[in-house]
Amino acid sequence: MKSSLVSLVISASCVLAGCSGGIGRATSSGLDRILQENVRRDIFYLASDSMKGRDTPSPELDTAAAYIAAAFARAGLRPVDGSYYQRVPLAIVSLSEPNALRIRRGAGERAWEIKTDFTPFEMTATRSVRASLVFAGYGITAPEYKYDDYAGINATGKIVVVLRHEPGEEDSGSVFMGKRATDYSGVATKVRIAREHGAIGVLVMTDPLNHTSLAPRGFPWPSLSRIIPKDALALTLGAEESTKVPVVHIGAAVIEQLFGSVDSLRALQAAIDRETAPRSYAIEGTDAYVETSTDRRDMSARNVVGIMPGSDPRHRDETVIIGAHYDHVGYRRDHVPGERYIFNGADDNASGTCALLAVAAGLGGLPSAPRRSVFCIAFAGEEKGLFGSEYYARAPLLPLKNTVAMLNMDMVGRNHPDSLQLIGTEGSPELAAIVREENRHEGFIVAETKLVSGGSDHMSFMKRKIPNLFFTTGLEEVYHTVNDRPELIDTRKVARVARLVFLTAYRIANDSVRYQYIPKPISLF
């Protein structure tokens, strides 16, 4: 889970008793299988030093996947398409040659130097393009903010030039969630939007109004640095290769060629910010040649899946997804003897994974399956950029259109014994109401956030407008340190979170209505 949770604005509300009634005999038989001692056993295994931090990809992550798959099988969950695994294609990317940027204005063409004047991003293609240029402001198309940098311009077959960040970055009154950065501020989002508008290349500039350093940093490629470790390479989703375009970060000298001066660009940006209105235009008489090259080493990780098929012929094709990521960030390779060097990731996110295993065990204790299918997924690669859940959303094993809800658990084992944060309630109010009603049996003091955020795997489903909720007990001082160890986990609390998620999922799976998803802006911080 990403550190964006630190700055979430929380609106605490003690959940009141609802109208769900008492726990029935069928539900009780499932709850009887959700045991604290099993949670403790699982967490001391998954967060042990032998797992070396469950990095993506790594042999230890594969070992954890096998452990989870075996637990799903013991619980009685079935494989999907004959397997408990979904392969997640990944690629380790290094910068290759050649790389070039040449810009032609009128009769003159100037060639620019890599690292000094431009640097490729990690999501760049191995490809060369030549095309005319279009300035597309911040490179944002955001209907929910009534803002579109591409309105009135044609980017098809063009190379677009875009600013980093978003309008009003330092303005607390900005329609883009004030000073809180949204998903639109990320370079990957800008590139996706550019491709959707037909662009064949992207030149990215640091916005000069709010940032003094305009150096073209792009991705910190080891081959361009004397101090970056040679193995500090980019990990990307291999499935993206066919859709990539050349993407480079340009510096001040290139900006001067395109806009006359940095001051001219700064004034243009100030006008966009002041009016929250695009100032996009075709850069007449100018074209560019962009060539970027990378080497890819194909890798893979695995999502672990298990399903309880529904019992109602009319609704068994509908699925409730319960998810948690099982990877963490690995270990320090440059450690000294005697010091802790393994990032065990007990809370982040062995705790959520163990809660998922507990829910699976609860499903296995039911005397009969609910009406809808319940699909448990342990995601790989969350710490690298939501890779496992993003790949599932792109290549689902079951149709996304039939996914009625996604319940995500990430970091559920720390802080006050009765505290719980619930993220996404404004986007999925009907699901939130079910949690409130079922919480009468567990008695958590629930803090509901007003923002749909949190930087975890539910976001891959949120982007597809699938109703979702994110269960977490919040950050603590050992987050992403070597001190996030299993002995600090409140295993009773993890089991209680699992019970609440089980009860919620059981209610959803026995329902017949399709829930509303209310699109909300996604905050990164």
ZIMOPE-V686274 format. One line per field, one symbol per residue. ss: DSSP state (H for helix, E for strand, C for the rest). phi: phi as a letter, one per 20 degrees, with the letter a starting at -180 (. if undefined). psi: psi as a letter, one per 30 degrees, with the letter a starting at -180 (. if undefined). A space follows every 50 residues. Layout:
ss->???
phi->???
psi->???
This chain:
ss->CCHHHHHCCEEECCCCCCCCCCCCHHHHHHHCCCCHHHHHHHHHHHCCHH HCCCCCCCHHHHHHHHHHHHHHHHHCCECECCECEEEEEEEEEEECCCCE EEEEECCEEEEECECCCEEECCCCCCEEEEEEEEECCCCCEEHHHCEECC CCCCCCCCEEEEECCCCCCCCCCCCCCCCCCEHHHCHHHHHHHHHHCCCC EEEEECCCCCCCCCCCCCCCCHHHCCCCCCCCCEEEEHHHHHHCCEEEEE CHHHHHHHHCCHHHHHHHHHHHHHHCCCCCEEEEEEEEEEEECEEEEEEE EEEEEEEECCCCCCCCCCEEEEEEECCCCCECCCCCCCCCCECCCHHHHH HHHHHHHHHHHHHHCCCCCCCCEEEEEEECCHHHCCHHHHHHHHCCCCCH HHEEEEEEECCCCCCCCCEEEEECCCCCHHHHHHHHHHHHHCCCEEEEEC CECCCCCHHHHHCCCCCEEEEECCCCCCCCCCCCCHHHCCHHHHHHHHHH HHHHHHHHHCCCCCCCCCCCCEECC
phi->.efgfgdfeddfbffefddfmfeeffffffffeedgffgfgfffefdfff elnlfdeafffffffffffffffffnfefdlnbeccfdfccedcfdcecb cccdcmedcdedefmfdbbfefefeeacbcafdcedlemdccgfdlcbfe fncdefmdeedcefmbgmgddfeffelmeefdgffffffffgffffenfd acddcffffdceedfeeleffgfdcedegfeedfdcfffegfdfcfcced dfffgffednafffffffffffffelbfcfafefmcccdcccccdddfcb ccfdcbcdffeegfcffecdedcaedecdnbfededgnefcdefmfedcf fffffffffgffffeffbfffefdceceeemffeplfffffgfecffcgf feeeacddcbmcccmggdebdcdofffcfffffffgfffgedmfeedeee debolcffffegfemegbccebdnfbfeglcfeedffeeefffgffffff fgfffffffeeceeeeddgcfeeec
psi->klgffegkjkjkkkklkbgfalkleeeeeeeffjkeeeeeeeefefglff fhghljlleeeeeeeeeeeeeeeefgkllkhglgkjkjklkkklkallkk jkkkjbfkkkklkkeeflkklfglljlkkkllkkkhbghkjiefghkjff kgljfkglkkklllblkhegjfgkfhhbfjklfffkeeeeeeeeefggkg lkkkkkkfegkejgkiebkikefgkffkkfgilkkljfffefgllkjlkl aeeeeeeegeleeeeeeeeeeeeefhklhllkjkgkllkkkkklkkjkll akkkkkkjklfjfffffkkjkklkkflagblkfhllkflkfkifheejhe eeeeeeeeeeeeeffkflklelkkjkkjklgeffhheeeeeefeikfkke fgjflkkkkjiggaakfgkkkjkgeefieeeeeeeeefffffgkjkjkkf kjafhaffefeefghkklkjklglllfgkhlfgilfffkjfeeeeeeeee eeeeeeeefglflklkkjklkkkf.
